[in-house]
Structure formats: structure tokens, C-alpha cells
């Protein structure tokens, strides 16, 4: 299809008529694959030169932005320049530990950060930017898939331990949140960071993991009596697929159950359906919860 539509790739043929791809084309296809998985459309990038493709990979601001409907306001983290510099150094230090495949040291560093910084600051100011750096390193080919998986397992263990150590008592007037992804979405680290912040604020969370079919999400929301279904999108799905999936899910859920969509690939059209919220950044979570309590606090107390 690409050969017909874009004139690229242009493979040779062997004696049996099978396609044979030169190394340069294979390398270019690798760059295109990374950009497309980051959310770029094939028609926008296939025709670009190699230098332009490399520039896109190096420029994180070039990753496509999503349209928004109701967008959660982003909170201020309050970090000064003097605070940001040591945090940046810590992010780079953790990247070095990953590059050296020193997972015990990385796990210890992150666990120490949870204790020293507090869970919320650790998630927002260390783990979230570190995760972005790891993703960028993968896009640029500086780390391999297995190293990204090692990082994910390490952070998952640290955050699961931190969540388990939180007090078991739940305050009144907080939502019951079901967390998952669509069946085609296998990236769940952003979802876990969201769960950590929600749990820290006293929310009752039910994490289904990733790749949950729509029917199972709806059934779980019913059984769990979820006030919110929170979904994470990494950009694997095309925007049209994401919008269609969200419309389908919204139509099957009770009106009282909100849908929160977050992550790089989240797209929510303005005015499409009530009760849908685009949460662009993790530091918007406290404000989102405050808004939910203001609108639903009385009902939530009765349910809980």
C-alpha cells in the first residue's frame, strides 16, 4: 500500500520475485515506525527527507497535539529553578543506571525518592519526566525495547509498593475510579502513575491492567459501582479509533459515570458527549478531583 500510495519503500526483487529491502530503506522505515507510533500520520512523514525525520525525533515539541473538549486545568508544581536543576540531574542519573542495566540501583534510587520527596512529588517531578526521557530515547534508537520493558517493570514495582503502603482508610466524598486501557493499548505506566496520585488523595481504585475489551470495562464499572472510568492512550491507536472507542464506551456507561482520557494519544472532541474529560497532565489530577467533589460530593457520600 505504501509503495502504491507514497512511492516508498522501493524494494528490489530477488530471483523468486520476493521484495528485497536495502539497508538504508530498512533504517528509514525504522524512523518512520517510531514517528507513527508517536502519533504522526504516515502521509505527513513518509515524504520527508532523512534529516527532517531525524529532526522530528529530536524535537519532542514536534509530537502532535490532540484536540480537546473539556480539558482539565493543569496545576502548578511550584518548582523553582534551583529545585529543577537537581531534579534534572536525578533524572539523568536514573537514565544512566538504566543504560548500565543496573536495575537494583535504579529501583533503590526511585524507592529512596518516594520516601524523601513524597509520592506526589516523586511521580510528577521525577518518574513522569524520566518516563518521557525513556520514551524519547527509544524513539531516537538510543535504548532498545527490552531496556524500556526493564524500566517499566522497575517503576511498576516501586509504585505498587508505594500504593500498598498508603493508609487503608478512605475519606468521604472521593470517587471510585476504574483504571484500564482499550484492548489494543498495552502501555500502562501512565495509568499506574495516575493510580498512585488518585490513591494518595484517598480515591478507591480498581486497576484492571491494560488491554480490556469494551464489554468488560462496562461490566466492571457496573460491578465496581465506578464513578469514573480512567483510560490511558499512548498514541498506538489512530485518533479516529480513539474517538470511536470513547464514543462507544460513553454510550454504554451510566450517565453518572464520568470518563477521563489521558496520555499522549488521548483525543476528546468538544461537545461530543457529556461526562467526558481530557486530562492532559498528571499535575491536573488534584484540580480534577476538586471539581469532581464540588459537583458530586453529596452523592458520593451517600454511595460510599
C-alpha positions, 0 to 999 in steps of 0.5 A: 500500500505504501509503495502504491500510495507514497512511492516508498519503500522501493524494494528490489526483487530477488530471483523468486520475485520476493521484495528485497529491502536495502539497508538504508530503506530498512533504517528509514522505515525504522524512523518512520515506525517510531514517528507513527507510533508517536502519533504522526500520520504516515502521509505527513512523514513518509515524504520527508527527507532523512534529516527532517525525520531525524529532526522530528525525533529530536524535537519532542515539541514536534509530537502532535497535539490532540484536540480537546473538549473539556480539558482539565486545568493543569496545576502548578508544581511550584518548582523553582529553578534551583529545585529543577536543576537537581531534579534534572540531574536525578533524572539523568542519573536514573537514565544512566543506571538504566543504560548500565542495566543496573536495575537494583540501583535504579529501583533503590534510587526511585524507592529512596525518592518516594520516601524523601520527596513524597509520592506526589512529588516523586511521580510528577517531578521525577518518574513522569519526566524520566518516563518521557526521557525513556520514551524519547530515547527509544524513539531516537534508537538510543535504548532498545525495547527490552531496556524500556520493558526493564524500566517499566517493570522497575517503576511498576514495582516501586509504585505498587509498593508505594500504593500498598503502603498508603493508609487503608482508610478512605475519606468521604466524598472521593470517587471510585475510579476504574483504571484500564486501557482499550484492548489494543493499548498495552502501555500502562505506566501512565495509568499506574502513575495516575493510580498512585496520585488518585490513591494518595488523595484517598480515591478507591481504585480498581486497576484492571491492567491494560488491554480490556475489551469494551464489554468488560470495562462496562461490566466492571464499572457496573460491578465496581459501582465506578464513578469514573472510568480512567483510560490511558492512550499512548498514541498506538491507536489512530485518533479516529479509533480513539474517538470511536472507542470513547464514543462507544464506551460513553454510550454504554456507561451510566450517565453518572459515570464520568470518563477521563482520557489521558496520555499522549494519544488521548483525543476528546472532541468538544461537545461530543458527549457529556461526562467526558474529560481530557486530562492532559497532565498528571499535575491536573489530577488534584484540580480534577478531583476538586471539581469532581467533589464540588459537583458530586460530593453529596452523592458520593457520600451517600454511595460510599 
